[in-house]
Amino acid sequence: MSTLHTGAIVVCLGLGLFFTLVSTVGVLRLPDVFSRAHTASQADTLGAGFALAGTALALGVQSPTVKTVLLLVFIFVTNPTAAHAIARSADAEEIEAWTVDDDRDDATLAQAGNGPEPSDEELGGEEA
């Protein structure tokens, strides 16, 4: 295996790890279902795509490589489709998207199940 080939595998796997991490942070930190669906469909698809591309490069020309490429095509079709279905169902349930001038705070979002858990200070409790 040449150095260039090994480098391409490492770069693909590194990019896959990076985009998967970005997707995870986005799902945890973004304020509403529409933003979360967007980051899950875009960054997660890229992360899986790069990881599978690195795997296909590492396997070489074999039958498992064909399966890896088919899996890559399947992920590129299903991830955005699933995110679109989630966003449409949230819209059908009339869930409002977060806006910059939204007056809801973290405590209100957490009570509705749409945000990070508030600290004791935000809830008006005493510090430990």
SVG drawing of the C-alpha trace seen along z (x, -y; Angstrom):
<svg xmlns="http://www.w3.org/2000/svg" viewBox="-50 -40 54 50">
<polyline fill="none" stroke="black" stroke-width="0.4" points="0.0,0.0 1.5,-3.3 1.9,-6.4 -0.5,-8.4 -3.2,-5.6 -2.8,-5.4 -2.9,-9.2 -6.2,-9.3 -7.7,-6.7 -6.6,-8.6 -7.9,-11.9 -11.3,-10.4 -11.7,-8.8 -10.6,-12.0 -13.1,-14.0 -15.8,-11.4 -15.0,-11.7 -15.0,-15.5 -18.4,-15.8 -19.9,-13.2 -18.7,-15.2 -20.1,-18.4 -23.4,-16.7 -23.5,-15.5 -22.7,-18.9 -25.3,-20.5 -28.0,-18.1 -27.2,-18.7 -26.8,-22.5 -29.3,-23.7 -32.6,-25.2 -35.4,-23.6 -36.3,-20.5 -35.9,-22.2 -32.2,-23.2 -31.5,-19.8 -32.9,-17.9 -30.8,-20.2 -27.6,-19.4 -28.4,-15.7 -29.1,-15.4 -26.2,-17.4 -23.3,-16.9 -24.1,-13.3 -24.5,-12.3 -21.1,-13.9 -19.6,-12.1 -20.9,-8.7 -20.0,-9.4 -16.3,-10.2 -16.0,-7.3 -17.5,-4.8 -15.3,-6.3 -12.2,-5.7 -13.4,-2.1 -13.9,-1.5 -10.4,-2.8 -8.9,-0.6 -10.7,2.5 -9.5,2.1 -11.3,3.8 -13.3,6.6 -16.9,7.6 -17.1,5.9 -16.2,2.6 -19.2,2.9 -21.4,3.4 -19.8,0.3 -20.5,-1.8 -24.1,-0.6 -24.4,-1.5 -23.0,-4.9 -25.6,-5.5 -28.3,-4.2 -27.2,-6.7 -27.1,-9.6 -30.7,-8.9 -32.2,-8.0 -30.6,-10.6 -32.0,-13.7 -35.3,-12.0 -35.7,-11.2 -34.8,-14.7 -37.3,-16.1 -40.0,-13.8 -39.2,-14.9 -39.4,-18.6 -42.7,-18.1 -44.2,-16.3 -43.0,-19.1 -44.6,-21.6 -47.8,-19.6 -47.9,-19.6 -47.5,-23.4 -44.2,-23.5 -42.8,-27.0 -39.2,-27.5 -36.8,-29.3 -36.1,-32.9 -33.5,-35.5 -36.1,-37.7 -37.7,-34.7 -38.4,-35.6 -38.2,-32.0 -35.2,-31.2 -33.4,-28.0 -35.7,-27.2 -38.8,-27.5 -37.3,-25.4 -36.2,-22.7 -39.6,-22.5 -41.0,-22.0 -38.3,-19.4 -36.7,-21.6 -33.5,-22.7 -30.7,-22.1 -31.5,-21.5 -31.5,-24.7 -29.2,-25.2 -30.3,-25.8 -29.5,-29.5 -31.7,-29.8 -34.6,-28.2 -34.1,-30.5 -32.7,-27.8 -29.8,-28.0 -26.3,-27.2 -24.7,-24.1"/>
</svg>
